[in-house]
Amino acid sequence: MTALDEICINTIRMLSADCIEKAKSGHPGMPMGSASMAFVLWTRLLCHNPADPGWPDRDRFVLSAGHGSMLLYSLLHLSGYDLSLDDLKNFRQWQSRTPGHPEFRHTPGVETTTGPLGQGFANGVGMAVAERFLASRFNRPGHRIVEHYIYGIVSDGDLMEGVSHEAASLAGHLGLGSLIYLYDDNRISIEGSTDLAFTENRIDRFRAYGWHVKEVKDGNDLESIEKAIIEAQEEKDRPSLIAVRTHIGYGSPNKQDRASAHGEPLGAEEVDLTRKNLKWPSDQPFFIPDEARDYFLRAVLKGKELEAQWQERFIAYKQAFPEKAEEFERLMIGDLPDGWDRDIPIFPADSKGTATRVTSGTVLNAVAPHIPNLLGGSADLAPSNKTEIKGEAFFQAGVNDGRNLHFGVREHGMGSIMNGMSLHGGIIPYGGTFLVFSDYMRPAIRMAALMGLKTIYIFTHDSIGLGEDGPTHQPVEHLAALRSIPNLTVIRPCDANETAEAWKTALISDIGPVALALTRQDVPVLDRTVFSPAAGLQKGAYILKDSRNKIPDIILIGTGSEVHIAIDAAQMLEEKGIGVRVVSMPSWELFEKQPEEYKKQVFPPEIHARIAVEAGVSQGWHRYVGDRGETVCLDRFGASAPYNILYEKFGITAEKVTEKALALMGNKKE
């Protein structure tokens, strides 16, 4: 290590410690311990351009140990990104550009939102999937426009979390050679030594996953770190883990290698002692030596040169392959090609109908030939979820152009990997499982919603309608749970044509992630010459069938497989002279985006008699039925029996809706 190297590394350490001390909040230990390996990566090997953080063929850097955010903010500022020293001084404050954990779209150069441990680890796997798929689709001999690495710094906590096990297992199976992780092996967690609960051989574990693994015994041995990364770059058929033995809070005389360095500021006195211990040339906070600033800022010129070289390659590519170049540009900005939806069928009326999961598979295969970057699969449930794109290969080691993915029984990993695929750019990921197992992937869904990612979840077997598998597999509270996540759009279509509209909405929107809740059982395909067009789904709720009276006496609201129950109940009530409006409400979130005028057209405030019908918990429905309305829902767990028996026994029937409607109206029409 040269004297200049040491000054640069200590700049990272002290800048991180000073910002955390000013905020009186944060995690100084990880930035101080990991500064050396981060310095090597960012100044010697990382291909990036601070002036253009989003150019397509940059290397991606994932700080999976997001609690060490000041490490990343220091690197971004020092390297010349649009992040000022004042931004760093405002760490963790109101409307700061340097929040407590890195946030995608919030801070230039941040590739993904991290903090919940293991999420960034799995995101990087998704990025590597995207890189390999796009490279296979677009690279040609002599013309390589997609060729970059996905780097990350991962922590003990990341490796403890179950999602990292799922993602690491799949990454090894797929042989994702562009994935290179630096493991901050500091052996300290919040409660103390990792020996308290984390004693397996991590090196052997990753070797068993099929990873290329190297160990660096000294976290300040810059040459060994660089050599290990270069060896990892040359490993084309396996992801790489480089375990670097570091010391949390490095340089702090009283907190190095102690748990107290993990999640609390060093304290003003200890910061001063650290300055002296590191022979820091100033006693002033936020001091950046000129020689360190000049050295880091070389990334600006180098980054412009790297991107310019890529632009030259892309111009040559565009001349040789104009159609592929146009497609690449379209995919990277997220546009869909003209006519992408032209083959989506209009489904004829059918009283027997079909399961919406089956229709979903039909629509997926109608649009897939026109959307080449639609890539996904299921958590080992493709035959049930209907997620396979027919005629397309499965993405595997050595099969880089496959558009079908075997995620295995790894719901959480699937969700987080999908996030990485979306974050990379150029891919529209989808993933399927049973709705009840959305619980297993909820953290990843939440992160997708937080980041506003374009991910599509295909959740089938969406109610007690799945029948005999019983309450362990019958989702009851899951629609309510998903609807509670801000920025997640949940759509529960009632028939085949609403399912087609749901897919259209998911593909054209930039509203964040979309969850499709689909039936196992057949549901009637409504006659749209009698009922309103299914395009009403795009507004979240629409008048499916209105009252014969000028003003309805009651409004029945249904979603998914319960809409036809509401229709049957409406007929029974109309036979008694009651005016009934039936509203299909597949998506609360889409409805809430509509103007107030439209909302009042669907639900006139003066009509208080309302009943919501859904085979799930009633939680949330009183927002729409009001304090004078009723619900026909299921506020208990299900049971094992044929689905039609379950609906009858649990009272989710047209007869029960009719009974409640009459009681609600005081039997005045009887």
C-alpha positions as CSV (number, residue, x, y, z in Angstrom):
1,M,0.0,0.0,0.0
2,T,1.4,3.4,-1.0
3,A,1.2,6.5,1.1
4,L,-1.4,7.9,-1.4
5,D,-3.4,4.7,-1.2
6,E,-3.5,5.0,2.6
7,I,-4.6,8.6,2.5
8,C,-7.4,7.8,0.1
9,I,-8.6,4.8,2.1
10,N,-8.5,6.9,5.3
11,T,-10.4,9.6,3.6
12,I,-13.3,7.1,3.1
13,R,-13.0,6.1,6.7
14,M,-13.0,9.5,8.3
15,L,-15.5,11.0,5.9
16,S,-17.9,8.2,6.8
17,A,-17.2,8.5,10.5
18,D,-17.7,12.3,10.5
19,C,-21.0,12.2,8.7
20,I,-22.3,9.6,11.0
21,E,-21.1,11.5,14.0
22,K,-22.8,14.7,12.8
23,A,-26.1,12.8,12.3
24,K,-25.7,11.1,15.7
25,S,-27.0,8.0,13.9
26,G,-25.6,5.4,11.6
27,H,-23.2,2.5,11.2
28,P,-19.6,3.5,11.1
29,G,-18.0,0.1,11.5
30,M,-18.7,-1.4,8.1
31,P,-17.5,1.6,6.0
32,M,-14.3,1.9,8.1
33,G,-13.6,-1.9,7.8
34,S,-14.5,-2.2,4.2
35,A,-12.8,1.0,2.9
36,S,-9.7,-0.8,1.5
37,M,-11.5,-3.3,-0.7
38,A,-14.0,-0.7,-1.8
39,F,-11.1,1.6,-2.8
40,V,-9.5,-1.1,-4.9
41,L,-12.7,-1.9,-6.7
42,W,-13.8,1.7,-7.3
43,T,-10.5,3.1,-8.3
44,R,-8.9,0.2,-10.2
45,L,-11.5,-2.1,-11.6
46,L,-15.1,-0.7,-11.7
47,C,-16.3,0.4,-15.1
48,H,-18.5,3.4,-14.5
49,N,-19.1,7.0,-15.5
50,P,-19.9,9.5,-12.8
51,A,-21.2,11.9,-15.4
52,D,-23.7,9.4,-16.7
53,P,-24.7,6.9,-14.0
54,G,-27.1,5.0,-16.2
55,W,-25.2,4.2,-19.4
56,P,-26.2,0.6,-20.4
57,D,-22.9,-1.2,-20.3
58,R,-21.6,0.1,-16.9
59,D,-20.7,-2.3,-14.2
60,R,-23.3,-2.5,-11.5
61,F,-22.3,-2.1,-7.8
62,V,-24.6,-3.4,-5.1
63,L,-24.0,-2.5,-1.5
64,S,-26.0,-5.3,-0.1
65,A,-24.8,-4.4,3.4
66,G,-26.9,-1.2,3.1
67,H,-26.5,-0.2,6.7
68,G,-23.0,0.8,5.6
69,S,-24.5,3.5,3.3
70,M,-21.9,6.1,4.1
71,L,-19.3,3.9,2.4
72,L,-21.2,4.2,-0.8
73,Y,-22.0,7.9,-0.4
74,S,-18.4,8.7,0.3
75,L,-17.3,6.8,-2.8
76,L,-20.0,8.5,-5.0
77,H,-19.0,12.0,-3.8
78,L,-15.3,11.4,-4.0
79,S,-15.6,9.9,-7.5
80,G,-17.4,12.9,-8.9
81,Y,-21.1,11.9,-8.9
82,D,-23.7,14.5,-8.5
83,L,-23.6,14.3,-4.7
84,S,-22.1,17.2,-2.8
85,L,-20.2,17.4,0.4
86,D,-23.2,19.3,1.8
87,D,-25.4,16.3,0.8
88,L,-23.1,14.0,2.9
89,K,-23.2,16.4,5.8
90,N,-27.0,16.1,5.7
91,F,-26.8,12.3,6.1
92,R,-30.1,10.8,7.5
93,Q,-31.9,14.1,7.7
94,W,-35.3,15.3,6.3
95,Q,-35.3,15.3,2.5
96,S,-31.7,14.4,2.4
97,R,-30.1,12.9,-0.7
98,T,-28.2,10.6,1.6
99,P,-30.9,8.6,3.5
100,G,-30.0,6.1,6.2
101,H,-29.9,3.2,3.7
102,P,-29.3,3.6,-0.1
103,E,-32.4,4.2,-2.1
104,F,-32.7,3.6,-5.9
105,R,-33.9,6.7,-7.9
106,H,-33.1,8.9,-4.9
107,T,-29.3,9.2,-5.0
108,P,-27.2,9.2,-8.3
109,G,-25.2,6.1,-8.7
110,V,-27.3,3.9,-6.3
111,E,-28.3,0.8,-8.3
112,T,-30.7,-0.7,-5.8
113,T,-32.4,0.1,-2.5
114,T,-30.7,-2.0,0.2
115,G,-30.9,-2.4,3.9
116,P,-33.1,-5.4,4.6
117,L,-30.2,-7.9,4.5
118,G,-30.0,-10.4,1.7
119,Q,-32.1,-8.3,-0.7
120,G,-29.2,-6.7,-2.4
121,F,-27.4,-10.1,-2.6
122,A,-30.3,-11.5,-4.5
123,N,-30.8,-8.4,-6.6
124,G,-27.3,-8.8,-7.9
125,V,-28.2,-12.4,-9.0
126,G,-31.1,-10.9,-11.0
127,M,-28.8,-8.3,-12.6
128,A,-26.4,-11.1,-13.6
129,V,-29.3,-13.0,-15.2
130,A,-30.3,-9.9,-17.2
131,E,-26.7,-9.2,-18.3
132,R,-26.3,-12.7,-19.6
133,F,-29.6,-12.8,-21.4
134,L,-29.1,-9.5,-23.1
135,A,-25.6,-10.4,-24.0
136,S,-26.8,-13.6,-25.7
137,R,-29.6,-11.7,-27.5
138,F,-27.6,-8.8,-28.8
139,N,-23.8,-9.6,-28.9
140,R,-22.4,-10.7,-32.2
141,P,-18.9,-11.8,-33.2
142,G,-16.8,-8.7,-33.2
143,H,-19.6,-6.7,-31.7
144,R,-20.0,-7.0,-28.0
145,I,-22.3,-4.3,-26.6
146,V,-23.3,-6.1,-23.4
147,E,-20.3,-7.2,-21.4
148,H,-20.1,-6.0,-17.8
149,Y,-19.8,-7.3,-14.2
150,I,-22.1,-7.1,-11.2
151,Y,-20.1,-6.4,-8.1
152,G,-21.3,-6.3,-4.6
153,I,-20.2,-6.0,-1.0
154,V,-22.0,-8.5,1.2
155,S,-21.9,-8.9,4.9
156,D,-22.3,-11.6,7.5
157,G,-25.9,-10.6,8.0
158,D,-26.5,-11.0,4.2
159,L,-25.2,-14.5,4.3
160,M,-27.3,-15.4,7.4
161,E,-30.6,-14.3,5.8
162,G,-32.4,-17.1,4.0
163,V,-33.0,-15.2,0.8
164,S,-29.3,-15.2,0.1
165,H,-29.2,-19.0,0.4
166,E,-32.0,-19.2,-2.2
167,A,-30.3,-16.8,-4.5
168,A,-26.8,-18.2,-4.1
169,S,-28.0,-21.7,-4.8
170,L,-29.7,-20.6,-8.1
171,A,-26.7,-18.4,-9.1
172,G,-24.4,-21.3,-8.8
173,H,-26.7,-23.6,-10.7
174,L,-27.0,-21.1,-13.5
175,G,-23.2,-20.4,-13.6
176,L,-23.5,-16.6,-13.5
177,G,-19.9,-15.7,-14.2
178,S,-20.4,-12.0,-14.3
179,L,-21.4,-11.9,-10.6
180,I,-18.5,-11.0,-8.2
181,Y,-19.2,-10.4,-4.5
182,L,-16.7,-9.1,-1.9
183,Y,-17.6,-10.6,1.5
184,D,-16.9,-8.3,4.4
185,D,-15.8,-11.0,6.8
186,N,-15.6,-8.9,9.9
187,R,-17.2,-11.6,12.2
188,I,-19.2,-9.1,14.2
189,S,-22.9,-8.5,14.3
190,I,-25.1,-6.3,16.5
191,E,-25.2,-8.7,19.4
192,G,-21.5,-9.5,19.3
193,S,-19.3,-12.1,17.7
194,T,-20.9,-14.0,14.8
195,D,-19.8,-17.1,16.7
196,L,-22.9,-16.6,18.8
197,A,-25.1,-17.9,16.0
198,F,-23.1,-18.2,12.7
199,T,-20.5,-20.9,12.8
200,E,-20.8,-22.9,9.6
201,N,-17.9,-22.8,7.1
202,R,-19.1,-20.1,4.7
203,I,-16.3,-20.8,2.3
204,D,-17.3,-24.5,1.9
205,R,-21.0,-23.6,1.7
206,F,-20.4,-21.4,-1.3
207,R,-18.2,-23.9,-2.9
208,A,-21.0,-26.4,-2.5
209,Y,-23.3,-23.9,-4.3
210,G,-21.0,-24.1,-7.3
211,W,-19.3,-20.7,-6.7
212,H,-15.7,-19.8,-7.4
213,V,-14.3,-18.8,-3.9
214,K,-11.2,-17.0,-2.9
215,E,-10.0,-15.8,0.5
216,V,-8.0,-12.7,1.3
217,K,-6.6,-12.9,4.9
218,D,-5.9,-9.2,5.3
219,G,-8.5,-6.7,4.4
220,N,-5.8,-4.0,3.9
221,D,-3.8,-6.1,1.4
222,L,-4.7,-4.2,-1.7
223,E,-2.7,-6.2,-4.1
224,S,-4.2,-9.5,-3.0
225,I,-7.7,-8.0,-3.2
226,E,-7.1,-6.8,-6.7
227,K,-5.6,-10.1,-7.8
228,A,-8.6,-12.0,-6.4
229,I,-11.0,-9.7,-8.3
230,I,-9.1,-10.1,-11.5
231,E,-9.2,-13.9,-11.1
232,A,-12.9,-13.7,-10.5
233,Q,-13.3,-11.7,-13.7
234,E,-11.6,-14.5,-15.6
235,E,-14.0,-17.0,-14.1
236,K,-16.7,-17.1,-16.8
237,D,-18.8,-20.0,-15.7
238,R,-19.2,-19.5,-12.0
239,P,-20.2,-16.6,-9.7
240,S,-17.4,-15.6,-7.4
241,L,-17.3,-14.9,-3.7
242,I,-14.1,-13.2,-2.3
243,A,-14.0,-13.5,1.4
244,V,-12.0,-10.6,2.8
245,R,-11.0,-10.7,6.4
246,T,-11.7,-7.2,7.7
247,H,-12.0,-5.4,11.0
248,I,-15.1,-3.6,11.8
249,G,-14.4,0.0,12.9
250,Y,-10.9,-0.2,11.6
251,G,-8.7,2.5,13.1
252,S,-10.9,3.2,16.1
253,P,-8.7,2.5,19.2
254,N,-11.5,1.5,21.5
255,K,-14.2,0.2,19.1
256,Q,-12.4,-1.8,16.4
257,D,-13.6,-5.4,16.3
258,R,-16.4,-4.5,18.8
259,A,-20.1,-4.8,18.3
260,S,-20.5,-1.2,19.4
261,A,-18.9,-0.1,16.1
262,H,-21.7,-1.7,14.2
263,G,-24.8,0.4,14.7
264,E,-24.0,3.6,16.6
265,P,-21.7,6.6,16.1
266,L,-18.2,6.3,17.5
267,G,-18.7,9.4,19.7
268,A,-16.9,12.7,19.3
269,E,-14.0,11.7,21.6
270,E,-13.5,8.4,19.8
271,V,-13.6,10.1,16.4
272,D,-10.7,12.4,17.6
273,L,-8.8,9.4,18.9
274,T,-9.3,7.6,15.5
275,R,-7.9,10.7,13.7
276,K,-4.8,10.5,15.8
277,N,-4.5,6.7,15.4
278,L,-4.7,7.0,11.6
279,K,-2.3,9.9,11.6
280,W,-5.0,12.0,9.9
281,P,-3.6,15.4,8.8
282,S,-6.5,17.5,10.1
283,D,-8.6,17.8,13.2
284,Q,-11.4,19.3,11.3
285,P,-14.4,17.1,10.3
286,F,-15.2,16.5,6.7
287,F,-11.6,17.2,5.7
288,I,-10.6,15.8,2.2
289,P,-6.9,16.0,1.3
290,D,-6.3,17.5,-2.1
291,E,-4.2,14.5,-3.2
292,A,-7.1,12.1,-2.3
293,R,-9.7,14.2,-4.1
294,D,-7.6,14.4,-7.2
295,Y,-7.0,10.7,-7.2
296,F,-10.6,9.8,-6.8
297,L,-11.7,12.3,-9.4
298,R,-9.7,10.5,-12.1
299,A,-12.9,8.4,-12.3
300,V,-14.6,11.3,-14.1
301,L,-12.2,11.4,-17.1
302,K,-11.8,7.6,-17.1
303,G,-15.6,7.1,-17.0
304,K,-16.1,9.4,-20.0
305,E,-13.5,7.5,-21.9
306,L,-15.0,4.2,-21.1
307,E,-18.5,5.3,-22.2
308,A,-17.1,6.9,-25.3
309,Q,-15.4,3.7,-26.3
310,W,-18.7,1.9,-25.7
311,Q,-20.6,4.4,-27.8
312,E,-18.1,3.8,-30.7
313,R,-18.8,0.1,-30.4
314,F,-22.5,0.7,-30.4
315,I,-22.3,3.0,-33.5
316,A,-20.5,0.2,-35.3
317,Y,-23.0,-2.3,-34.1
318,K,-25.9,-0.1,-35.2
319,Q,-24.4,0.1,-38.7
320,A,-23.9,-3.7,-38.9
321,F,-27.2,-4.6,-37.2
322,P,-29.6,-1.7,-37.3
323,E,-32.7,-3.6,-36.3
324,K,-31.1,-5.2,-33.3
325,A,-29.7,-1.9,-32.3
326,E,-33.1,-0.3,-32.5
327,E,-34.5,-3.2,-30.4
328,F,-31.7,-2.8,-27.8
329,E,-32.4,0.9,-27.4
330,R,-36.1,0.3,-27.1
331,L,-35.7,-2.4,-24.5
332,M,-33.3,-0.3,-22.4
333,I,-35.7,2.7,-22.2
334,G,-38.6,0.3,-21.5
335,D,-40.7,0.9,-24.5
336,L,-43.0,-1.7,-26.0
337,P,-43.0,-2.3,-29.8
338,D,-46.0,-1.3,-31.9
339,G,-48.7,-3.9,-32.1
340,W,-47.4,-5.9,-29.1
341,D,-51.0,-6.6,-28.1
342,R,-52.5,-7.4,-31.5
343,D,-52.7,-11.2,-30.8
344,I,-54.5,-11.0,-27.5
345,P,-57.8,-12.8,-28.1
346,I,-61.3,-11.5,-27.3
347,F,-62.9,-14.4,-25.4
348,P,-66.4,-15.4,-26.3
349,A,-69.2,-15.7,-23.7
350,D,-69.1,-19.0,-22.0
351,S,-71.3,-20.0,-19.1
352,K,-68.9,-22.7,-18.0
353,G,-65.9,-20.5,-18.6
354,T,-62.3,-21.1,-17.8
355,A,-59.9,-20.5,-14.9
356,T,-58.3,-17.1,-15.0
357,R,-54.9,-18.7,-14.5
358,V,-55.5,-20.6,-17.8
359,T,-56.5,-17.4,-19.5
360,S,-53.4,-15.7,-18.1
361,G,-51.2,-18.3,-19.7
362,T,-53.0,-17.8,-23.0
363,V,-52.5,-14.0,-22.9
364,L,-48.8,-14.4,-21.8
365,N,-48.2,-16.6,-24.9
366,A,-50.1,-14.1,-27.1
367,V,-47.9,-11.2,-26.2
368,A,-44.5,-13.0,-25.6
369,P,-43.6,-13.2,-29.3
370,H,-43.9,-9.4,-29.6
371,I,-42.1,-8.6,-26.3
372,P,-38.7,-10.3,-26.5
373,N,-37.6,-9.1,-23.1
374,L,-40.5,-10.7,-21.2
375,L,-38.6,-13.2,-19.1
376,G,-39.8,-15.2,-16.1
377,G,-41.2,-18.4,-14.7
378,S,-42.5,-19.9,-11.4
379,A,-41.3,-21.2,-8.1
380,D,-41.6,-24.8,-9.4
381,L,-45.3,-24.3,-10.2
382,A,-45.3,-23.5,-14.0
383,P,-47.8,-26.2,-14.9
384,S,-50.2,-24.8,-12.3
385,N,-49.4,-21.1,-12.7
386,K,-49.4,-21.3,-16.5
387,T,-46.2,-19.3,-16.8
388,E,-44.3,-21.1,-19.5
389,I,-43.7,-19.3,-22.8
390,K,-44.3,-22.1,-25.3
391,G,-41.6,-22.8,-27.8
392,E,-39.0,-20.9,-25.8
393,A,-36.0,-22.4,-24.1
394,F,-35.3,-22.5,-20.4
395,F,-32.6,-20.2,-19.2
396,Q,-29.8,-22.5,-17.9
397,A,-26.0,-22.7,-17.7
398,G,-25.0,-22.7,-21.3
399,V,-28.5,-21.7,-22.5
400,N,-28.3,-18.0,-22.3
401,D,-31.2,-17.0,-24.5
402,G,-33.9,-18.9,-22.7
403,R,-36.9,-16.9,-21.7
404,N,-38.3,-19.4,-19.2
405,L,-36.8,-19.6,-15.8
406,H,-36.9,-22.4,-13.3
407,F,-36.7,-20.5,-10.0
408,G,-37.1,-23.7,-8.0
409,V,-39.0,-23.7,-4.7
410,R,-37.5,-20.3,-3.8
411,E,-40.4,-17.8,-3.6
412,H,-38.4,-15.2,-1.7
413,G,-35.3,-15.6,-3.9
414,M,-37.5,-15.4,-7.0
415,G,-39.0,-12.1,-5.9
416,S,-35.7,-10.5,-5.1
417,I,-34.1,-11.9,-8.3
418,M,-36.9,-10.4,-10.3
419,N,-36.2,-7.0,-8.7
420,G,-32.6,-7.3,-9.9
421,M,-33.7,-8.2,-13.4
422,S,-35.9,-5.1,-13.5
423,L,-33.2,-2.9,-11.9
424,H,-30.6,-3.9,-14.5
425,G,-32.8,-2.6,-17.3
426,G,-33.9,-4.2,-20.5
427,I,-36.0,-6.9,-18.9
428,I,-39.6,-7.2,-17.9
429,P,-39.6,-9.9,-15.3
430,Y,-42.6,-12.0,-14.2
431,G,-42.8,-14.7,-11.5
432,G,-45.5,-17.1,-10.4
433,T,-46.6,-19.0,-7.4
434,F,-49.8,-19.7,-5.4
435,L,-51.2,-16.5,-3.8
436,V,-50.8,-18.1,-0.3
437,F,-47.1,-18.2,-0.9
438,S,-46.9,-14.5,-1.5
439,D,-46.1,-14.5,2.2
440,Y,-42.8,-16.1,1.4
441,M,-41.8,-13.3,-1.0
442,R,-43.5,-10.3,0.7
443,P,-40.2,-8.6,1.6
444,A,-39.1,-8.6,-2.0
445,I,-42.6,-7.4,-3.2
446,R,-42.3,-4.5,-0.7
447,M,-38.9,-3.6,-2.0
448,A,-40.2,-3.6,-5.6
449,A,-43.0,-1.3,-4.5
450,L,-40.6,0.9,-2.7
451,M,-38.4,1.2,-5.8
452,G,-41.3,1.5,-8.2
453,L,-40.1,-1.4,-10.3
454,K,-41.9,-3.0,-13.2
455,T,-42.3,-6.5,-12.0
456,I,-45.4,-8.8,-12.6
457,Y,-46.5,-11.3,-10.1
458,I,-48.8,-14.2,-11.2
459,F,-50.5,-15.4,-8.1
460,T,-52.9,-18.2,-8.9
461,H,-55.1,-20.4,-6.7
462,D,-56.4,-17.1,-5.2
463,S,-59.1,-18.2,-2.7
464,I,-60.9,-21.1,-1.1
465,G,-61.7,-21.9,-4.7
466,L,-58.6,-24.0,-4.9
467,G,-60.6,-26.6,-2.9
468,E,-59.2,-29.8,-1.4
469,D,-55.7,-28.7,-0.5
470,G,-57.3,-27.0,2.5
471,P,-56.5,-24.0,4.7
472,T,-52.7,-24.3,4.5
473,H,-53.0,-23.5,0.8
474,Q,-56.1,-21.3,0.7
475,P,-55.3,-17.6,0.9
476,V,-57.7,-15.7,3.1
477,E,-55.8,-12.6,4.4
478,H,-53.5,-12.3,1.4
479,L,-55.4,-9.9,-0.8
480,A,-55.8,-7.5,2.1
481,A,-52.1,-7.9,3.0
482,L,-51.0,-7.2,-0.5
483,R,-53.4,-4.2,-0.8
484,S,-51.8,-2.7,2.3
485,I,-48.4,-2.3,0.5
486,P,-48.1,1.2,-0.9
487,N,-47.4,1.4,-4.7
488,L,-48.3,-2.2,-5.4
489,T,-51.2,-2.6,-7.7
490,V,-53.3,-5.7,-7.0
491,I,-55.7,-6.9,-9.8
492,R,-58.2,-9.7,-9.4
493,P,-60.0,-10.1,-12.7
494,C,-63.4,-11.7,-12.9
495,D,-63.2,-13.5,-16.2
496,A,-61.1,-14.2,-19.3
497,N,-61.5,-10.7,-20.8
498,E,-60.7,-8.9,-17.6
499,T,-57.6,-11.1,-17.3
500,A,-56.5,-9.9,-20.8
501,E,-57.1,-6.3,-19.7
502,A,-55.1,-7.0,-16.5
503,W,-52.1,-8.1,-18.5
504,K,-52.4,-5.0,-20.7
505,T,-52.4,-2.8,-17.6
506,A,-49.4,-4.6,-16.1
507,L,-47.4,-4.3,-19.3
508,I,-48.1,-0.7,-20.3
509,S,-48.1,0.9,-16.9
510,D,-45.3,2.6,-15.1
511,I,-47.1,2.4,-11.8
512,G,-44.7,0.0,-10.1
513,P,-45.2,-3.7,-9.5
514,V,-48.5,-5.4,-10.4
515,A,-49.9,-8.5,-8.7
516,L,-52.4,-10.6,-10.7
517,A,-54.7,-12.7,-8.5
518,L,-56.1,-15.6,-10.5
519,T,-58.4,-18.5,-10.0
520,R,-57.8,-22.2,-10.0
521,Q,-61.4,-23.0,-10.7
522,D,-63.4,-22.1,-13.9
523,V,-65.3,-18.9,-13.9
524,P,-67.9,-17.8,-16.5
525,V,-66.8,-15.7,-19.4
526,L,-69.3,-12.8,-19.3
527,D,-71.3,-11.8,-22.4
528,R,-70.0,-8.3,-23.0
529,T,-73.0,-7.5,-25.3
530,V,-75.0,-7.7,-22.0
531,F,-72.3,-6.5,-19.6
532,S,-70.0,-3.5,-19.9
533,P,-66.7,-3.9,-21.7
534,A,-63.8,-5.5,-19.8
535,A,-61.7,-2.4,-20.6
536,G,-63.4,-0.9,-17.5
537,L,-60.8,-2.9,-15.5
538,Q,-58.2,-0.2,-16.3
539,K,-60.2,2.2,-14.0
540,G,-60.1,-0.3,-11.2
541,A,-63.9,-0.5,-10.7
542,Y,-66.7,0.0,-13.2
543,I,-70.4,-0.5,-13.5
544,L,-70.7,-4.0,-14.9
545,K,-74.5,-4.0,-15.0
546,D,-76.7,-1.2,-13.9
547,S,-80.2,-1.2,-12.4
548,R,-83.3,-1.1,-14.5
549,N,-84.5,1.6,-12.2
550,K,-83.2,5.1,-12.8
551,I,-81.4,5.1,-9.4
552,P,-80.3,1.7,-8.0
553,D,-81.6,0.7,-4.5
554,I,-78.4,-1.2,-3.8
555,I,-74.9,-1.7,-5.1
556,L,-73.3,-5.1,-5.2
557,I,-69.5,-5.1,-5.5
558,G,-67.5,-8.2,-6.5
559,T,-63.9,-9.1,-7.4
560,G,-62.6,-12.1,-9.3
561,S,-64.6,-15.4,-8.9
562,E,-67.2,-13.7,-6.8
563,V,-68.4,-11.3,-9.5
564,H,-70.6,-13.9,-11.0
565,I,-72.1,-14.5,-7.5
566,A,-73.0,-10.8,-7.3
567,I,-74.6,-11.1,-10.8
568,D,-76.7,-14.0,-9.7
569,A,-77.7,-12.2,-6.5
570,A,-78.7,-9.1,-8.6
571,Q,-81.0,-11.2,-10.7
572,M,-82.7,-12.6,-7.6
573,L,-83.1,-9.2,-6.1
574,E,-84.4,-7.7,-9.4
575,E,-87.1,-10.4,-9.4
576,K,-88.2,-8.9,-6.1
577,G,-88.4,-5.5,-7.7
578,I,-85.2,-4.2,-6.2
579,G,-83.0,-2.0,-8.4
580,V,-79.4,-3.4,-8.3
581,R,-76.1,-2.0,-9.7
582,V,-73.3,-4.6,-10.0
583,V,-69.8,-3.2,-9.9
584,S,-66.8,-5.2,-10.8
585,M,-63.9,-4.0,-8.7
586,P,-60.7,-5.8,-9.7
587,S,-58.3,-3.2,-8.4
588,W,-58.6,-0.8,-5.5
589,E,-55.4,0.8,-6.4
590,L,-56.4,1.6,-10.0
591,F,-59.7,2.9,-8.8
592,E,-58.1,5.2,-6.3
593,K,-56.2,6.9,-9.1
594,Q,-59.4,7.9,-10.8
595,P,-60.9,11.4,-10.5
596,E,-63.4,12.0,-7.7
597,E,-66.1,12.6,-10.3
598,Y,-65.7,9.1,-11.7
599,K,-65.6,7.5,-8.2
600,K,-68.9,9.2,-7.4
601,Q,-70.4,7.9,-10.7
602,V,-69.6,4.3,-9.7
603,F,-70.5,4.7,-6.0
604,P,-73.0,7.6,-5.6
605,P,-72.6,8.9,-2.1
606,E,-76.4,8.9,-1.6
607,I,-76.6,5.2,-2.1
608,H,-75.7,3.7,1.3
609,A,-77.0,0.2,0.7
610,R,-73.8,-1.6,-0.5
611,I,-72.5,-5.2,-0.2
612,A,-69.0,-6.3,-1.1
613,V,-68.5,-10.0,-2.1
614,E,-65.0,-11.5,-1.9
615,A,-63.7,-14.9,-0.7
616,G,-61.2,-13.3,1.6
617,V,-61.1,-11.3,4.8
618,S,-63.4,-8.3,5.0
619,Q,-60.6,-6.0,6.1
620,G,-60.6,-2.8,4.1
621,W,-63.9,-3.3,2.3
622,H,-65.7,-0.9,4.6
623,R,-63.9,1.9,2.8
624,Y,-66.2,1.2,-0.1
625,V,-69.4,-0.2,1.5
626,G,-69.4,2.5,4.2
627,D,-70.7,2.1,7.8
628,R,-74.2,1.2,6.6
629,G,-73.0,-1.4,4.1
630,E,-72.3,-5.2,4.5
631,T,-69.7,-7.7,3.4
632,V,-70.0,-11.3,2.3
633,C,-66.4,-12.3,3.0
634,L,-64.5,-14.9,4.9
635,D,-63.1,-13.8,8.2
636,R,-61.7,-17.2,9.1
637,F,-59.4,-19.9,7.6
638,G,-60.7,-22.3,5.0
639,A,-61.1,-26.0,5.0
640,S,-60.5,-29.1,2.9
641,A,-63.3,-29.9,0.5
642,P,-64.4,-29.4,-3.1
643,Y,-64.5,-25.7,-3.8
644,N,-68.2,-25.5,-4.5
645,I,-68.9,-27.1,-1.1
646,L,-66.7,-24.6,0.6
647,Y,-68.5,-21.6,-1.0
648,E,-71.8,-23.1,0.1
649,K,-70.7,-23.9,3.7
650,F,-69.0,-20.6,4.2
651,G,-72.0,-18.7,2.9
652,I,-70.4,-17.0,-0.1
653,T,-73.3,-17.6,-2.3
654,A,-75.9,-15.6,-4.3
655,E,-78.5,-16.7,-1.7
656,K,-76.5,-15.2,1.2
657,V,-75.9,-12.0,-0.7
658,T,-79.6,-11.7,-1.4
659,E,-80.5,-12.4,2.2
660,K,-78.1,-9.7,3.4
661,A,-79.3,-7.3,0.9
662,L,-82.9,-7.8,2.0
663,A,-82.0,-7.4,5.6
664,L,-79.9,-4.3,4.8
665,M,-82.9,-2.7,3.1
666,G,-85.3,-3.7,5.9
667,N,-87.1,-6.1,3.6
668,K,-89.0,-3.0,2.2
669,K,-89.1,-4.5,-1.2
670,E,-90.2,-8.0,-0.1
